[in-house]
Amino acid sequence: MKAESLSVPGVIAGQLETSLDAYLALGDRLASLNPGLVVTCARGSSDNAATYFKYLVEIGLGLPVASIGPSVSSVYGAHWKLEGTPVIAISQSGGSDDLKLFMQAVTGAGALGISLTNDVASPLAKASHTVLPMAAGPELAVAATKTFIASLVALAAIVAGWSKDPALAEALRALPGDLDRALGCDWSPALERFSRPGNVFVTARGPALGIASEAALKFKETCLIRAEAFSAAEMIHGPLALSGPSLTALAFLTDEAGREGVENGVLRLRETGSTVFTVDHEKTGAHVLPCVKTAHRLLDPIAQILSFYRFVEELSVSLGLNPDAPQHLNKVTVTR
């Protein structure tokens, strides 16, 4: 996991060199189709990447994005009404039966089937009309790092092509340098608290919400920490009842419209006595973890999650665990 996290800047540089044009071209094609809906299908880290994509599309294009569970096809045998609808399935391996069966069902119903995968010869890829490579190279650690970030980059590039946003496309080209700097962000001041964290909340809003969900997942699988991710807005509706001195929270702050809501949520948590660490490029302090500001605000969460990966891998090792091979887990999870 450490080696793969450290390889991310180079991996993304190679991905952009070989695949950026294909991502932008798909975005341009989707713009010409002008659909009224986009569907995503994924599990685990890939579903967290889909959440990032959802906010980019809904905020930037005003187009609804629906996440559909693959079991609706593979287990329940639903008959779809998706004629002409783009359906994007995201999977590091592309090897799970449920995703393949879902893709076969929706393409059979007239949807435009698109897969984003690190294995372009996988069953999922073969069931799709269009295959986009993550181009991350082999990933050996069970916990996804470079493939997750490659997914985010590909999805952001699709949106750049779709929205005709040259600034976002140019920022993507500069991203490997930003990611290299993100590896140098020092989060060691949080190690002691997260070694005995009690309950853990991870919070964010908008484009960073998928990153918060990914961080909570990595706390679980690499550190055996029971962490839950919430939108800062949802957190104060009910989960706040669990807060107090025994709670540790991690809040991702980005330079966009949702920032104030996250800051308000952080304030509410601190009022209950919770310990809250904020990931922020604007402020400094005892509980502020530094991050990199990229050339485009929509890409800031990508740099933030790479800094988190370096931190959570170090935390896992400090706890005497093996982040490369979490207990009970396999690299390819086959579900139905």
C-alpha positions as MATLAB code, in Angstrom:
seq = 'MKAESLSVPGVIAGQLETSLDAYLALGDRLASLNPGLVVTCARGSSDNAATYFKYLVEIGLGLPVASIGPSVSSVYGAHWKLEGTPVIAISQSGGSDDLKLFMQAVTGAGALGISLTNDVASPLAKASHTVLPMAAGPELAVAATKTFIASLVALAAIVAGWSKDPALAEALRALPGDLDRALGCDWSPALERFSRPGNVFVTARGPALGIASEAALKFKETCLIRAEAFSAAEMIHGPLALSGPSLTALAFLTDEAGREGVENGVLRLRETGSTVFTVDHEKTGAHVLPCVKTAHRLLDPIAQILSFYRFVEELSVSLGLNPDAPQHLNKVTVTR';
ca = [
       0.000    0.000    0.000;
       2.829    2.380    0.818;
       4.643    1.706   -2.446;
       1.450    2.029   -4.478;
       0.515    5.298   -2.759;
       3.970    6.691   -3.452;
       3.653    5.681   -7.105;
       0.457    7.691   -7.654;
       1.995   10.867   -9.186;
       3.819    8.806  -11.795;
       0.813    6.556  -12.399;
      -1.445    9.546  -13.031;
       1.130   11.175  -15.296;
       1.144    8.002  -17.402;
      -2.635    7.706  -17.311;
      -3.089   11.262  -18.560;
      -0.537   10.741  -21.329;
      -2.204    7.594  -22.659;
      -5.881    8.065  -21.844;
      -6.824   11.714  -21.276;
      -7.923   12.197  -24.876;
     -10.208    9.147  -24.644;
     -11.814   10.454  -21.448;
     -12.379   13.893  -22.946;
     -13.766   12.340  -26.139;
     -16.292   10.310  -24.167;
     -17.373   13.457  -22.365;
     -17.837   15.193  -25.717;
     -19.877   12.234  -26.963;
     -22.121   12.345  -23.898;
     -22.653   16.066  -24.444;
     -23.832   15.370  -27.980;
     -26.233   12.683  -26.718;
     -27.714   15.160  -24.236;
     -29.229   12.513  -21.917;
     -31.721   13.357  -19.194;
     -30.121   10.964  -16.701;
     -26.827    9.215  -16.005;
     -26.580    5.929  -14.088;
     -23.586    4.610  -12.163;
     -23.004    1.139  -10.775;
     -20.146    0.170   -8.460;
     -19.210   -1.236   -5.074;
     -16.706   -0.308   -2.360;
     -14.056    2.237   -3.290;
     -15.405    2.370   -6.833;
     -18.791    3.450   -5.499;
     -17.055    6.227   -3.564;
     -15.547    7.355   -6.868;
     -19.053    7.306   -8.343;
     -20.202    9.662   -5.577;
     -17.464   12.119   -6.581;
     -18.646   11.882  -10.202;
     -22.270   12.400   -9.127;
     -21.511   15.761   -7.548;
     -19.375   16.926  -10.466;
     -22.145   16.131  -12.949;
     -25.061   17.387  -10.879;
     -23.346   20.634   -9.840;
     -21.646   21.350  -13.166;
     -24.222   20.072  -15.652;
     -27.501   20.111  -13.734;
     -28.055   16.490  -14.714;
     -29.261   13.874  -12.202;
     -26.987   10.906  -11.528;
     -28.566    7.744  -10.120;
     -26.548    5.035   -8.386;
     -28.074    1.598   -8.974;
     -27.075   -1.485   -7.024;
     -25.974   -4.327   -9.304;
     -28.113   -6.811   -7.358;
     -31.248   -5.205   -8.826;
     -30.289   -7.110  -11.970;
     -28.133   -9.982  -10.732;
     -30.417  -11.067   -7.870;
     -33.807   -9.469   -8.498;
     -33.903   -9.650  -12.290;
     -35.340   -6.178  -12.887;
     -36.470   -5.211  -16.381;
     -34.938   -1.839  -17.175;
     -36.308    1.209  -18.994;
     -33.010    2.858  -19.852;
     -33.154    3.352  -23.616;
     -30.375    5.787  -24.594;
     -29.217    6.327  -21.001;
     -25.461    6.315  -20.318;
     -24.629    3.724  -17.653;
     -21.117    3.867  -16.185;
     -19.877    0.857  -14.219;
     -16.687    1.375  -12.226;
     -14.551   -1.531  -11.049;
     -10.854   -1.992  -10.393;
     -10.927   -5.642  -11.474;
     -14.102   -5.842  -13.538;
     -14.264   -9.420  -12.327;
     -17.412   -9.586  -10.228;
     -20.397  -11.463  -11.645;
     -22.955   -8.945  -10.435;
     -21.434   -6.054  -12.361;
     -21.172   -8.135  -15.524;
     -24.789   -9.271  -15.240;
     -25.936   -5.736  -14.528;
     -24.125   -4.422  -17.603;
     -25.582   -7.175  -19.779;
     -29.070   -6.344  -18.527;
     -28.881   -2.588  -19.099;
     -27.253   -2.815  -22.515;
     -29.948   -5.317  -23.446;
     -32.463   -2.643  -22.452;
     -30.908   -0.108  -24.828;
     -28.589    1.738  -22.433;
     -25.156    2.938  -23.494;
     -22.897    0.684  -21.420;
     -19.581    2.218  -20.333;
     -17.053    0.528  -18.076;
     -14.138    2.162  -16.278;
     -11.786   -0.601  -15.170;
      -8.146   -1.421  -14.619;
      -8.580   -4.677  -16.575;
      -9.815   -3.929  -20.073;
     -10.127   -7.669  -20.812;
     -12.363   -8.306  -17.779;
     -15.899   -9.763  -17.962;
     -17.333   -6.326  -17.193;
     -15.376   -4.745  -20.037;
     -16.509   -7.429  -22.475;
     -20.150   -6.742  -21.573;
     -19.826   -2.981  -22.250;
     -20.119   -0.897  -25.386;
     -17.265    1.413  -24.394;
     -14.287    0.546  -22.184;
     -12.120    3.181  -20.505;
      -8.849    2.044  -18.901;
      -7.809    3.247  -15.467;
      -4.256    2.615  -16.718;
      -2.965    2.256  -13.156;
      -0.910   -0.905  -13.670;
      -1.103   -3.932  -11.354;
      -2.302   -3.150   -7.847;
      -1.209   -5.751   -5.288;
      -2.383   -4.365   -1.958;
      -5.959   -5.318   -1.080;
      -6.751   -1.721   -0.189;
      -7.223    0.240   -3.407;
      -5.178    3.441   -3.652;
      -3.805    4.173   -7.094;
      -6.813    2.639   -8.865;
      -9.188    4.749   -6.793;
      -7.328    7.934   -7.650;
      -7.079    6.893  -11.307;
     -10.877    6.438  -11.257;
     -11.354    9.968   -9.917;
      -9.050   11.394  -12.571;
     -10.857    9.579  -15.383;
     -14.274   10.678  -14.132;
     -13.171   14.297  -13.729;
     -11.791   14.211  -17.276;
     -15.096   12.894  -18.629;
     -16.822   15.845  -16.953;
     -14.229   18.248  -18.376;
     -15.018   17.014  -21.889;
     -18.746   16.978  -21.269;
     -18.894   20.496  -19.827;
     -16.398   21.940  -22.351;
     -14.258   23.161  -19.444;
     -10.705   23.789  -20.673;
      -9.626   25.028  -17.221;
     -10.491   21.662  -15.684;
      -8.695   19.816  -18.481;
      -5.571   21.933  -17.992;
      -5.719   21.435  -14.225;
      -5.815   17.685  -14.797;
      -2.637   17.910  -16.835;
      -0.969   19.678  -13.883;
      -2.320   17.202  -11.334;
       0.712   14.862  -11.121;
       2.777   17.700   -9.662;
       0.026   18.487   -7.161;
      -0.116   14.833   -6.148;
       3.630   14.735   -5.660;
       3.298   17.623   -3.203;
       0.349   15.902   -1.522;
       2.613   13.006   -0.565;
       4.680   15.432    1.502;
       1.809   16.637    3.703;
       2.559   15.749    7.325;
      -0.407   14.330    9.232;
       1.661   12.742   12.004;
       0.103   15.003   14.691;
      -3.111   12.974   14.277;
      -1.489    9.561   14.743;
      -1.724    9.429   18.524;
      -5.402   10.363   18.708;
      -6.425    7.995   15.909;
      -4.567    5.123   17.574;
      -7.284    5.231   20.276;
     -10.043    7.181   18.566;
     -13.262    5.871   20.105;
     -16.100    6.465   17.644;
     -14.974    8.042   14.362;
     -16.896   10.321   12.016;
     -15.572   11.441    8.644;
     -17.399   14.382    7.138;
     -17.441   16.579    4.051;
     -19.890   17.964    1.519;
     -20.296   18.015   -2.234;
     -17.384   16.747   -4.341;
     -15.441   15.754   -1.207;
     -18.209   13.520    0.176;
     -16.998   10.521   -1.834;
     -13.529   11.132   -0.400;
     -14.951   11.107    3.119;
     -16.644    7.772    2.408;
     -13.392    6.390    1.035;
     -11.492    7.513    4.137;
     -14.043    5.841    6.410;
     -13.722    2.633    4.390;
      -9.928    2.679    4.652;
     -10.094    3.250    8.421;
     -12.186    0.076    8.633;
     -10.227   -2.190    6.334;
      -6.647   -1.175    7.178;
      -6.915   -0.090   10.834;
      -9.979   -1.986   12.127;
     -11.464    1.363   13.202;
     -15.243    1.692   13.082;
     -15.540    4.893   11.106;
     -18.680    6.269    9.485;
     -18.906    8.939    6.790;
     -21.622   11.576    6.766;
     -22.441   14.682    4.837;
     -21.929   17.565    7.260;
     -25.600   18.409    6.677;
     -26.815   14.884    7.493;
     -24.528   14.590   10.492;
     -26.418   17.192   12.504;
     -29.790   15.511   11.822;
     -29.121   12.454   13.971;
     -25.541   11.160   14.137;
     -24.606   14.213   16.235;
     -26.264   12.413   19.167;
     -23.244   10.080   19.212;
     -20.737   12.911   19.546;
     -18.876   13.860   22.701;
     -15.417   13.446   24.253;
     -15.164    9.839   23.046;
     -15.627   10.818   19.395;
     -12.843   11.654   16.927;
     -13.746   13.281   13.622;
     -11.955   14.016   10.368;
     -13.416   16.797    8.217;
     -12.391   17.463    4.619;
     -12.643   21.160    3.751;
     -12.545   22.309    0.151;
     -12.684   25.738   -1.440;
     -16.243   25.593   -2.774;
     -19.806   26.397   -1.798;
     -20.135   23.553    0.725;
     -17.243   24.770    2.859;
     -19.349   26.840    5.238;
     -21.621   23.903    5.957;
     -18.648   21.697    6.865;
     -17.203   24.424    9.072;
     -20.535   24.705   10.881;
     -20.604   20.950   11.376;
     -17.079   21.017   12.794;
     -18.145   23.737   15.240;
     -21.127   21.661   16.386;
     -18.904   18.635   16.977;
     -16.367   20.620   18.940;
     -19.126   22.086   21.112;
     -19.912   18.537   22.257;
     -16.295   17.924   23.285;
     -15.378   15.846   20.243;
     -11.844   16.016   18.868;
     -11.992   17.186   15.265;
      -9.133   17.248   12.759;
      -9.732   19.346    9.653;
      -8.021   18.796    6.302;
      -7.472   22.316    5.022;
      -5.105   24.329    2.857;
      -6.294   27.683    4.186;
      -5.689   27.466    7.929;
      -3.109   26.146   10.361;
      -3.431   24.976   13.927;
      -3.092   22.082   16.350;
      -5.867   20.068   14.712;
      -5.417   21.179   11.089;
      -3.924   18.638    8.700;
      -2.298   20.262    5.670;
      -3.347   19.538    2.109;
      -2.525   20.737   -1.388;
      -4.585   23.244   -3.338;
      -4.682   22.079   -6.941;
      -5.198   24.188  -10.047;
      -8.969   23.536   -9.924;
     -11.217   23.330   -6.873;
     -12.925   20.181   -8.149;
      -9.601   18.343   -8.077;
      -8.676   19.310   -4.508;
     -10.352   16.180   -3.038;
      -8.069   13.991   -5.176;
      -4.968   15.483   -3.574;
      -6.581   15.227   -0.141;
      -7.271   11.506   -0.386;
      -3.682   10.779   -1.399;
      -2.428   12.580    1.718;
      -4.925   10.526    3.718;
      -3.668    7.267    2.182;
      -0.132    7.995    3.367;
      -1.487    8.740    6.847;
      -3.760    5.707    7.181;
      -1.050    3.327    5.960;
       1.316    4.702    8.612;
      -1.435    4.453   11.223;
      -2.122    0.828   10.307;
       1.528   -0.128   10.662;
       1.783    1.714   13.990;
      -1.155   -0.373   15.250;
       0.704   -3.582   14.381;
      -1.547   -4.389   11.418;
      -0.779   -5.239    7.802;
      -2.428   -2.660    5.527;
      -1.536   -4.733    2.457;
      -3.639   -7.706    3.533;
      -6.558   -6.770    5.811;
      -8.170   -9.658    7.638;
     -10.985  -11.547    5.868;
     -10.593   -9.545    2.624;
      -9.446  -10.434   -0.900;
      -8.275   -8.182   -3.702;
     -11.091   -9.261   -6.013;
     -14.468   -9.583   -4.303;
     -16.938  -11.647   -6.300;
     -20.578  -10.934   -5.420;
     -23.907  -11.772   -6.990;
];
